[in-house]
Every structure is written in structure tokens, then in C-alpha cells.
Amino acid sequence: MGRLAGFKYNQVRKKLIKLGLIFEREGKGSHEIWYYPITDRFTVLPHHGSKDIKEGTLKLYSNKQESALMIS
């Protein structure tokens, strides 16, 4: 398990809001579309209830957003 493993949806959601991302709309299934105005890009956040978000998914967010998604 790496540094980004073991985070729930609500923890990641709060961090995205703190970083300035804006909830745009519901996506397909249990996913949400978020907008990052600084980079003018969209990202998808899975919402699978109480399951942890996979570390690889969080790494993608970290690489996509210019301000790193370091959840501590």
C-alpha cells in the first residue's frame, strides 16, 4: 500500500473541493464529473459507497491536476 491508498469517497471529495474543483454533474453509473477551472479540465470521481478509491485512480488525479492531490 502506498501513500495514496485507503481513502474513501468523502475524504477525496473534500480534498477536491479544497483544491478548487467544482462538482459539475453525475456521470454514468456511480461516477461524478468534476471541473477544475485553473486548468480548464474535467475529471471523473468514482462514488462506490464505503469502498476505498484505488491508489491508481488517485495517482491519475495527482498527475492530472497541476496542484498535486496529496491527501494527508
Protein Blocks (a to p, Z undefined) as FASTA:
>chain_A
ZZkgoiafklmmmmmmmnopacfbdcehjadcdddfknopacddddehjaccdfklmmmm
mmmpmbacddZZ
